[in-house]
Amino acid sequence: MADERGHLKVFIGMAPGVGKTYRMLQEGRAEAERVRDVVIGYLEPHGRAETLAQAGSLEVVPRRTLLYRGTPLQEMDLPAVLARRPELCLIDELAHTNAPGAEHEKRYEDVRDVLDAGINIYSTVNVQHLESLKDQVGQLTGARVRETIPDAVLSSADELVLVDLTPQALIARLRAGKVYAPERVLAALNNFFKIENLEALRETALRLLAEDVEVKRLEREPTPIVRRDEHGRAAPPEPGPAPIAERLLVLATLAPRSEHVIRRAWRSAQRLDAELDVLLVRPPGRPPTAEDRTRLEELRRLVAMLGARLHVEEAEDVAEAAIATARSLRSTYVLMGTPAARRGIGRLADGRSLLARLLEGLPGVDVRIIADPALRGSAATLEERSSESDRT
């Protein structure tokens, strides 16, 4: 392993076709012209002639072929990239899932190996591929996001570059055949590439970059101000209030809707610069079904991708377990899904709601309900009114 880890620069956009790969190749060629050793580790031009032309004379590490169920699949040759050891490697599509038989399941894991070898990387990704934004993008566009990367991969990048384009300009590119083949244009315009979808995705990408800039600003230590007395001696710093570390606890279930709650809680934790714990309370003495085991593994995967911690407790009284866990972890916030979405624990055996029990048992701790956009109409309204009455 190299003494110094490589630097990662990611070009991020709101949607396919905004020019991420084009920009990556442009900057890669500019670096090569500065007599840096630059190679293309993986390039996916999607048949776009303009993009392919930007590769110019850059050296390309040949792909390797992996057979999956008799079908040959082309993947990046990770061992060849590591053996070549360029100064800078261009690796397209950070969220790509590798074919079985590769060293890693996901391309971002290949990227980690390359960075650990001391090789700098330029890569690309669309905003919808962030794990914490998966639900939000699905609600905005109606499209199911299948490939995601942990947010930590993006936050660990040394530099993020937003490749921005107005929705109108992107649609014009799409109509001109510069994004997809002509036979795919009409379907794209009627689905993912609707103007309202693109506007929402662009706003999400802009907000994401703004948050990244703010986080990196806070990470830089300010220059301390040294105050001196009348004799020129440094005065001791004035005591200030002790910082309060925030810690969020989100209550989860094995229902698929719980993933939305966890992702929203993680975004809140990021804004608060807080730790995130996830609590799953299961009834004691009941063996899990095959479906339960599958859902638990999916929950573990999501929590691990987000860099949170999963706590699994067995208890008949959900509120009691949640209160005890929050006290033990010194949680400052407890987050839960909309009561109507939490069947079986929205209202407890004693007739009181889980929300009321939490408010009573955790004085000084903020309890927040994360709305479920799938719930509409009178049922959700009645639950919200019930929760309000519990609080008063």
NORTA-V221180 format. One record per residue. N is the residue number from 1. NEAR is the number of other ideal C-beta (glycine too) atoms within 12 Angstrom. D_CENTER is the distance of its C-alpha to the mean C-alpha in whole Angstrom. Layout:
# NORTA-V221180
n=<N:N>
near=<NEAR:NEAR>
d_center=<D_CENTER:D_CENTER>
This chain:
# NORTA-V221180
n=<1:2:3:4:5:6:7:8:9:10:11:12:13:14:15:16:17:18:19:20:21:22:23:24:25:26:27:28:29:30:31:32:33:34:35:36:37:38:39:40:41:42:43:44:45:46:47:48:49:50:51:52:53:54:55:56:57:58:59:60:61:62:63:64:65:66:67:68:69:70:71:72:73:74:75:76:77:78:79:80:81:82:83:84:85:86:87:88:89:90:91:92:93:94:95:96:97:98:99:100:101:102:103:104:105:106:107:108:109:110:111:112:113:114:115:116:117:118:119:120:121:122:123:124:125:126:127:128:129:130:131:132:133:134:135:136:137:138:139:140:141:142:143:144:145:146:147:148:149:150:151:152:153:154:155:156:157:158:159:160:161:162:163:164:165:166:167:168:169:170:171:172:173:174:175:176:177:178:179:180:181:182:183:184:185:186:187:188:189:190:191:192:193:194:195:196:197:198:199:200:201:202:203:204:205:206:207:208:209:210:211:212:213:214:215:216:217:218:219:220:221:222:223:224:225:226:227:228:229:230:231:232:233:234:235:236:237:238:239:240:241:242:243:244:245:246:247:248:249:250:251:252:253:254:255:256:257:258:259:260:261:262:263:264:265:266:267:268:269:270:271:272:273:274:275:276:277:278:279:280:281:282:283:284:285:286:287:288:289:290:291:292:293:294:295:296:297:298:299:300:301:302:303:304:305:306:307:308:309:310:311:312:313:314:315:316:317:318:319:320:321:322:323:324:325:326:327:328:329:330:331:332:333:334:335:336:337:338:339:340:341:342:343:344:345:346:347:348:349:350:351:352:353:354:355:356:357:358:359:360:361:362:363:364:365:366:367:368:369:370:371:372:373:374:375:376:377:378:379:380:381:382:383:384:385:386:387:388:389:390:391:392>
near=<14:17:8:12:20:33:24:33:33:43:38:43:38:40:43:38:39:38:34:46:41:34:30:43:37:27:31:41:26:20:26:27:14:13:10:22:18:35:37:39:48:38:37:30:29:24:17:29:14:22:30:20:17:28:29:20:15:31:25:28:30:19:25:23:16:21:15:16:10:7:12:14:20:20:35:45:28:33:21:25:36:28:15:25:21:32:26:38:46:51:49:41:35:47:40:34:23:29:24:15:18:28:25:22:19:31:36:39:26:40:46:30:29:45:35:20:28:21:38:34:46:50:52:48:48:43:47:39:42:41:38:42:40:35:36:29:35:25:24:28:30:18:28:15:29:14:24:35:40:31:34:21:33:42:30:29:34:21:23:34:29:30:35:26:30:18:28:15:23:36:29:20:29:34:20:16:21:27:36:27:16:16:9:21:23:15:16:28:23:15:19:35:34:23:22:16:29:41:23:28:42:32:22:34:39:24:23:38:29:17:27:29:19:16:22:17:12:15:14:10:7:8:6:8:10:12:13:11:10:7:7:9:10:12:13:10:10:8:6:6:6:6:8:13:16:23:30:41:46:47:45:49:34:29:29:22:27:37:38:34:43:46:40:35:41:42:32:30:33:32:22:24:20:29:26:41:37:42:42:38:34:28:22:15:9:11:11:19:12:10:13:20:15:15:24:25:17:23:33:24:21:36:33:20:32:40:26:39:26:29:29:25:28:19:24:19:22:37:36:25:31:42:31:23:34:36:21:17:30:21:38:27:34:41:42:46:40:36:38:32:33:34:20:19:37:36:24:28:17:15:12:25:33:42:38:26:34:41:28:22:27:31:12:17:26:23:35:28:36:33:26:30:20:21:25:13:11:11:19:24:17:18:30:25:17:25:32:17:14:26:18:10>
d_center=<28:28:29:26:23:22:20:17:17:14:15:13:14:14:16:18:21:20:21:19:20:24:23:21:25:27:25:26:30:30:29:32:34:34:35:32:32:29:28:26:24:23:23:22:24:24:28:28:31:30:27:29:32:29:29:33:35:31:32:30:29:30:28:29:30:29:30:29:31:34:31:31:27:27:24:23:26:24:28:29:27:27:31:31:29:29:28:25:24:22:19:18:15:13:11:14:16:19:22:24:26:24:23:19:17:15:15:13:15:18:17:17:20:21:20:22:25:25:24:22:20:19:16:14:11:11:9:9:7:3:4:4:6:8:11:11:11:14:16:16:17:18:17:15:12:13:11:7:6:5:3:7:8:8:9:12:13:16:16:14:16:16:18:19:22:23:23:27:27:24:26:29:28:27:31:32:31:28:25:26:30:32:32:28:29:30:28:25:26:27:23:20:22:23:24:22:19:19:20:17:14:16:16:12:12:15:13:10:13:15:13:12:16:17:15:17:20:20:20:23:26:28:32:34:37:40:43:46:49:53:54:51:49:45:45:42:39:39:38:35:33:31:27:26:23:20:19:17:19:17:20:19:21:21:20:18:17:16:13:12:14:12:8:11:12:9:9:12:13:11:13:16:15:16:16:14:16:16:20:21:25:27:31:33:36:34:33:29:30:28:26:25:24:22:20:20:19:16:15:15:13:10:11:12:8:7:10:12:16:17:21:23:27:30:31:33:33:29:30:32:29:26:29:30:26:25:28:28:24:26:23:23:21:21:19:20:20:22:26:27:24:25:28:30:29:29:32:34:37:39:38:36:32:29:28:32:32:29:30:34:33:30:32:30:27:25:24:21:21:18:19:19:19:21:24:27:30:33:31:28:31:33:30:29:33:34:31:32:36:35:33:37>
